[in-house]
């Protein structure tokens, strides 16, 4: 299918892939920075954001969609950047078309994703709903963070409960959640039930990689991210303390600085505007 896509900047292309639930906007923490030196290409995956799709599909359809997008844009080679589910799709792309990608940045993801997320309670759901609605209309209100945010499911997504993180949650996470289709939820749930594990295939990936994880991530535990990095032939790994799954929204400056340092070493030279 034709994916709704945002293209920003000029220079060597970087394909940016969001997580679940996610959309183009949730990748702004990366694209706003990278598009100053590179051309960022960020699609809404099938069933997410404005890439509306209500029929049933499987996770492999994401690969077909993205390869079609790259062909249409006449992109013969690019860098990959994937967050959570987007990182899994990035690894699948690198396995499917290794000649097409020159490097890969993986954020809070794993080739064999494991979770330590506790079972949700009615109170978790209630406080998340109330806190999320209030935060959407009054972003980063300290009273709401203290009263509902820290006692909601947000506590498994962010660790420090900084105002900046709640700004991202209001502007980007809530709209992405509301735009994620039932079909997208079903496709991911089916893949999880089937048991996804590509660790033994990662040795086929020769391109340089950067893996970043959060010490307190309960959605994809850092041990799973580290094991993925160890199975990649040429991968730098960094685990940030006291942050969780949405750590790019908790410590954006540090994450971007580490990505920039890696790019300076491994990426083709960008075109400076």
C-alpha positions as semicolon CSV with decimal commas, in nm:
position;residue;x (nm);y (nm);z (nm)
1;X;0,000;0,000;0,000
2;X;0,102;0,363;-0,041
3;X;0,237;0,486;0,292
4;X;0,185;0,838;0,417
5;X;0,542;0,968;0,431
6;X;0,729;1,274;0,557
7;X;1,055;1,371;0,385
8;X;1,269;1,639;0,550
9;X;1,611;1,786;0,476
10;X;1,867;1,709;0,211
11;X;2,164;1,478;0,186
12;X;2,226;1,109;0,246
13;X;1,890;0,942;0,327
14;X;1,797;0,802;0,668
15;X;1,487;0,583;0,685
16;X;1,320;0,637;1,024
17;X;1,074;0,374;1,148
18;X;0,839;0,430;1,441
19;X;0,722;0,186;1,706
20;X;0,385;0,061;1,828
21;X;0,172;0,258;1,876
22;X;0,344;0,526;1,675
23;X;0,340;0,750;1,372
24;X;0,555;1,003;1,188
25;X;0,521;1,259;1,465
26;X;0,667;1,028;1,732
27;X;0,996;1,026;1,541
28;X;1,036;1,405;1,551
29;X;1,295;1,379;1,830
30;X;1,521;1,218;1,568
31;X;1,407;1,376;1,243
32;X;1,416;1,738;1,362
33;X;1,783;1,690;1,443
34;X;1,896;1,458;1,165
35;X;1,724;1,652;0,887
36;X;1,969;1,938;0,946
37;X;2,241;1,717;0,792
38;X;2,060;1,429;0,620
39;X;1,740;1,360;0,432
40;X;1,501;1,183;0,669
41;X;1,230;0,961;0,524
42;X;0,965;0,872;0,781
43;X;0,655;0,671;0,690
44;X;0,343;0,598;0,885
45;X;0,352;0,218;0,879
46;X;0,050;0,031;0,748
47;X;-0,239;0,073;0,992
48;X;-0,070;0,359;1,179
49;X;-0,106;0,736;1,163
50;X;-0,247;0,846;0,827
51;X;-0,162;0,519;0,652
52;X;-0,518;0,401;0,706
53;X;-0,573;0,028;0,674
54;X;-0,849;-0,170;0,842
55;X;-0,816;-0,513;0,678
56;X;-0,614;-0,787;0,841
57;X;-0,245;-0,804;0,755
58;X;0,075;-0,966;0,879
59;X;0,400;-0,807;0,994
60;X;0,579;-0,908;0,672
61;X;0,353;-0,664;0,486
62;X;0,545;-0,379;0,649
63;X;0,860;-0,492;0,465
64;X;0,682;-0,498;0,129
65;X;0,539;-0,151;0,191
66;X;0,875;-0,001;0,285
67;X;1,069;-0,159;0,000
68;X;0,804;-0,026;-0,239
69;X;0,845;0,318;-0,083
70;X;1,223;0,312;-0,127
71;X;1,184;0,199;-0,488
72;X;0,938;0,479;-0,559
73;X;1,174;0,736;-0,407
74;X;1,461;0,583;-0,610
75;X;1,668;0,528;-0,296
76;X;1,935;0,274;-0,373
77;X;2,107;0,294;-0,034
78;X;2,033;0,457;0,300
79;X;2,079;0,438;0,675
80;X;1,819;0,273;0,898
81;X;1,689;0,407;1,230
82;X;1,422;0,212;1,416
83;X;1,259;0,257;1,755
84;X;1,104;-0,048;1,927
85;X;0,890;-0,222;1,659
86;X;1,063;0,002;1,406
87;X;1,395;-0,150;1,510
88;X;1,266;-0,501;1,449
89;X;1,148;-0,398;1,102
90;X;1,486;-0,234;1,040
91;X;1,665;-0,561;1,117
92;X;1,429;-0,750;0,887
93;X;1,500;-0,502;0,608
94;X;1,875;-0,542;0,658
95;X;1,834;-0,920;0,634
96;X;1,609;-0,902;0,328
97;X;1,811;-0,649;0,124
98;X;2,160;-0,620;0,279
99;X;2,303;-0,426;-0,016
100;X;2,052;-0,148;0,031
101;X;2,151;-0,031;0,379
102;X;2,481;0,119;0,492
103;X;2,422;0,130;0,868
104;X;2,159;0,078;1,134
105;X;2,062;0,262;1,454
106;X;1,846;0,054;1,688
107;X;1,652;0,214;1,974
108;X;1,489;0,015;2,259
109;X;1,447;-0,297;2,049
110;X;1,563;-0,658;2,015
111;X;1,575;-0,946;1,770
112;X;1,426;-1,163;2,047
113;X;1,215;-0,911;2,242
114;X;1,147;-1,002;2,604
115;X;0,926;-0,808;2,845
116;X;0,911;-0,776;3,223
117;X;0,598;-0,561;3,218
118;X;0,367;-0,659;3,508
119;X;0,002;-0,739;3,452
120;X;-0,214;-0,429;3,419
121;X;-0,462;-0,359;3,697
122;X;-0,790;-0,170;3,680
123;X;-0,624;0,111;3,873
124;X;-0,340;0,126;3,619
125;X;-0,591;0,162;3,336
126;X;-0,802;0,416;3,523
127;X;-0,510;0,639;3,622
128;X;-0,358;0,611;3,274
129;X;-0,684;0,715;3,112
130;X;-0,741;1,009;3,345
131;X;-0,378;1,119;3,344
132;X;-0,349;1,085;2,968
133;X;-0,662;1,290;2,899
134;X;-0,560;1,567;3,141
135;X;-0,206;1,572;3,003
136;X;-0,341;1,597;2,646
137;X;-0,533;1,914;2,729
138;X;-0,290;2,054;2,990
139;X;0,052;1,914;2,892
140;X;0,315;1,865;3,162
141;X;0,098;1,986;3,451
142;X;0,296;1,893;3,759
143;X;-0,013;1,819;3,968
144;X;-0,136;1,570;3,709
145;X;0,207;1,407;3,685
146;X;0,226;1,362;4,063
147;X;-0,138;1,258;4,108
148;X;-0,194;1,028;3,809
149;X;0,115;1,008;3,587
150;X;0,348;0,847;3,839
151;X;0,077;0,597;3,939
152;X;-0,028;0,509;3,583
153;X;0,118;0,286;3,311
154;X;0,335;0,583;3,215
155;X;0,567;0,472;3,497
156;X;0,673;0,176;3,280
157;X;0,736;0,396;2,976
158;X;0,929;0,678;3,142
159;X;1,132;0,670;3,459
160;X;1,205;1,029;3,556
161;X;0,867;1,192;3,485
162;X;1,024;1,509;3,353
163;X;0,805;1,783;3,210
164;X;0,967;1,740;2,867
165;X;0,865;1,375;2,854
166;X;0,503;1,462;2,927
167;X;0,512;1,723;2,651
168;X;0,606;1,447;2,406
169;X;0,335;1,220;2,548
170;X;0,071;1,490;2,496
171;X;0,178;1,607;2,150
172;X;0,287;1,279;1,994
173;X;0,206;0,965;2,193
174;X;-0,166;1,020;2,252
175;X;-0,249;1,110;1,889
176;X;-0,043;0,811;1,770
177;X;-0,231;0,580;2,006
178;X;-0,568;0,707;1,884
179;X;-0,468;0,661;1,518
180;X;-0,339;0,304;1,557
181;X;-0,584;0,067;1,389
182;X;-0,730;-0,254;1,525
183;X;-0,563;-0,434;1,234
184;X;-0,220;-0,306;1,343
185;X;-0,282;-0,422;1,699
186;X;-0,388;-0,765;1,576
187;X;-0,087;-0,803;1,345
188;X;0,155;-0,731;1,628
189;X;-0,031;-0,951;1,878
190;X;-0,024;-1,243;1,634
191;X;0,352;-1,204;1,580
192;X;0,416;-1,196;1,956
193;X;0,208;-1,509;2,014
194;X;0,399;-1,691;1,743
195;X;0,725;-1,613;1,922
196;X;0,963;-1,386;1,733
197;X;1,334;-1,469;1,751
198;X;1,587;-1,375;1,483
199;X;1,904;-1,388;1,692
200;X;2,060;-1,674;1,499
201;X;2,019;-1,485;1,171
202;X;2,186;-1,161;1,281
203;X;2,534;-1,279;1,183
204;X;2,425;-1,222;0,823
205;X;2,415;-0,845;0,887
206;X;2,757;-0,694;0,815
207;X;2,678;-0,321;0,829
208;X;2,784;-0,111;1,131
209;X;2,513;-0,082;1,396
210;X;2,440;0,120;1,707
211;X;2,214;-0,028;1,975
212;X;2,076;0,197;2,251
213;X;1,865;0,075;2,544
214;X;1,720;0,197;2,873
215;X;1,816;0,035;3,202
216;X;1,457;0,045;3,333
217;X;1,282;-0,063;3,012
218;X;1,006;-0,310;3,100
219;X;0,858;-0,337;2,749
220;X;1,177;-0,470;2,586
221;X;1,426;-0,544;2,861
222;X;1,785;-0,421;2,813
223;X;1,924;-0,774;2,841
224;X;1,739;-0,858;2,519
225;X;1,881;-0,549;2,350
226;X;2,233;-0,633;2,469
227;X;2,205;-0,991;2,345
228;X;2,094;-0,859;2,006
229;X;2,397;-0,629;1,994
230;X;2,624;-0,922;2,079
231;X;2,485;-1,125;1,788
232;X;2,547;-0,844;1,539
233;X;2,894;-0,852;1,383
234;X;2,969;-0,481;1,408
235;X;2,758;-0,321;1,678
236;X;2,825;-0,061;1,946
237;X;2,599;-0,094;2,250
238;X;2,504;0,161;2,514
239;X;2,262;0,122;2,803
240;X;2,140;0,442;2,970
241;X;2,078;0,433;3,348
242;X;1,750;0,537;3,512
243;X;1,543;0,564;3,193
244;X;1,277;0,340;3,038
245;X;1,130;0,248;2,698
246;X;1,070;0,607;2,588
247;X;1,419;0,721;2,688
248;X;1,467;0,936;2,373
249;X;1,197;1,157;2,526
250;X;1,364;1,152;2,867
251;X;1,724;1,227;2,766
252;X;1,701;1,351;2,405
253;X;2,018;1,559;2,409
254;X;2,233;1,269;2,530
255;X;2,078;1,022;2,284
256;X;2,123;1,257;1,989
257;X;2,482;1,330;2,089
258;X;2,563;0,958;2,093
259;X;2,392;0,908;1,757
260;X;2,585;1,200;1,613
261;X;2,915;1,058;1,737
262;X;2,835;0,722;1,578
263;X;2,731;0,886;1,251
264;X;3,056;1,081;1,233
265;X;3,245;0,753;1,252
266;X;3,038;0,524;1,031
267;X;2,793;0,716;0,812
268;X;2,860;0,862;0,468
269;X;2,938;1,232;0,495
270;X;2,620;1,441;0,497
271;X;2,559;1,734;0,268
272;X;2,578;2,051;0,476
273;X;2,305;2,301;0,387
